[in-house]
């Protein structure tokens, strides 16, 4: 059944298009919807999701395609559909409301509001009968106890506006002990057998692992370093990693990284490249290098648009069945791999470990590349050739299956994350081709999304959405990364320009920054503070202020980073996982502004060798002086030491400074 008045058919968003044939008179987020609600004195249903969300599809099928539910909604409510990837500002407001009401959140997000957009009730997935009961109850209360509902909405609105407000103790002193307390408390929840947190589902959180790896190396905490590598090894050997093709899936429904929720998100994979690259810098291995190369190849093959930009996600479902594209029958594998099956059966655990359900297996591993190749007496090159061969056969068969839908929406900040991941991969692999990919991507992003004084989040002929704080800050971050690789000042000049624009567009009366600019339809502007599957835009920005302050010797920016950190400092040790990117900044502040200055020309090859050793520990800059050769200088806490000719001496002094 279709509804001829549905307004979503003209929308560009794949998620909105997926709901265009529902029998519900959906509106996109627009003034028209609010005006109609006011005019007809009706409650609003604001329903938020995204194209690759499995439970969004389930609720659509069970509820939004149901004639009875649609008829009741069309008669008594005004219904708005929102793609959270297009409008994260709308999602932030109503997610905050639902979390305040229910102490939980997720997608699909369904929030009922007064005609002016103030929430009165909400939740996530609702089965049909429960949803119908909610509709009738809300309708009754709205018309019989309007004053009571209005008062509740007013109180909730205040809660939304103050939810992220943090009172700052102006006299608090930043201490190293805070960092150790944070890790000690956090470590009590570590799964020392399988990595990650001791719970299910398990979300891979690359920023968590970046912090833990840095912390372990900074402070000589070898157990933390071991735990981080354990976690990453369990992830890249688990079903959550697409073994034949590459790419990380959304999360694991169990505690063993075995059974994934099969959707793939671009932002997960950009961050995944970065953390695997940094783990590879710490402990180079064929396995880490393989995962980096394989994931870059998958991104280019499956996620890249014709314009060279990267699409946002791949659905979990194919042909209405979750995971069907990725799973295998044993007999099928035997027929495909023939004489290679026995070895592949062991490698990919086509046994009780890999068994899923209904005779299907999820490909995963329990051994490292080194262990497997040594056991079978295979030289590294022979092993790699064998693995490429069996994966090629599997992918050839898989390519003929019904594939999950790819959402071709291009999101600016997520593409910046891919560029950052490519730069990190280039450093780890000593492969300039990955860096060149990043430069081409950034230049294409600039040509498409960046105007002289504005960045767009989404920018195509049918759909232009101005950037939010994360779009701006990830562009600044990628410019800083490009500078660190090239030492070309043009990238720092861009970072300086756009960090000034951020202050102009998003700064609050305090030190933190709103997630969005003005929108007359939104009841509140929110602050994004907690680090989650993506680090908070405020924590990324605070790190950018610090890095620019070090590179440009600008104390104002260093002080700005410290002031932002003060807003989260007091409570961050109670929830380390939710403050990992802030904790990266806290480490920087504790260790002090630390840079290596090149006083003479240096080859690209030599600079990249130093960058690989010291990435995330110091920042590099150059101040070339005539008549000087092979000269390096350390600057620390506004004090520059005498130049050194030998970089080995520089490394020793940096270690001494870090150990103070």
Secondary structure, 3 states (H helix, E strand, C coil): CCCCCCCHHHCCCHHHHHCCCCCCCEEECCHHHHHHHHHHCCEEEEEEECCCCHHHHHHHHHHHCCHHHHHHHHHHEEEEEEECCCCHHHHHHHHHHHHHHHCCCCCCEEEEECCCCCEEEEECCCCHHHHHHHHHHHHHHHHHCHHHHHHHHHHHHHHHHHCCCCCCCCCCCCCHHHHHHHHHHHHCCECCCCCCECCCCEECCHHHHHHHHHHHHHHCCHHHHHHHHHHHHHHHHCCCECCCCCCECCEECCCCCCCEECCEEHHHHHHHHHHHHHHHHHCCCHHHHHHHHHHHHHHHHHHECCCCCEEEEECCEECCEECCCCCEEHHHHHHHHHHHHHHHHHHCCCCCCCECCCCEECCCCCCCHHHHHHHCCCCHHHHHHHHHHHHHHHHHHHCCCCCCCEEEEECHHHHHHHHHHHHHHHHHHCCHHHHHHHHHHHHHHHHHHEECCEEEEEEECCEEEECCHHHHHHHHHHHHHHHHHHCCHHHHHHHHHHHHHHHHHHECCCCCEECCCCCCCCCCCCECCCCCCCCCHHHHHHHHHHHHHHHCCCHHHHHHHHHHHHHHHCCHHHCHHHHHHHHHHHHHHHHCCEEEEECCCCCHHHHHHHHHHHCCCCEEEECCCCCCCCCEEEEECCEECCCECCHHHHHHHHHHHHCC
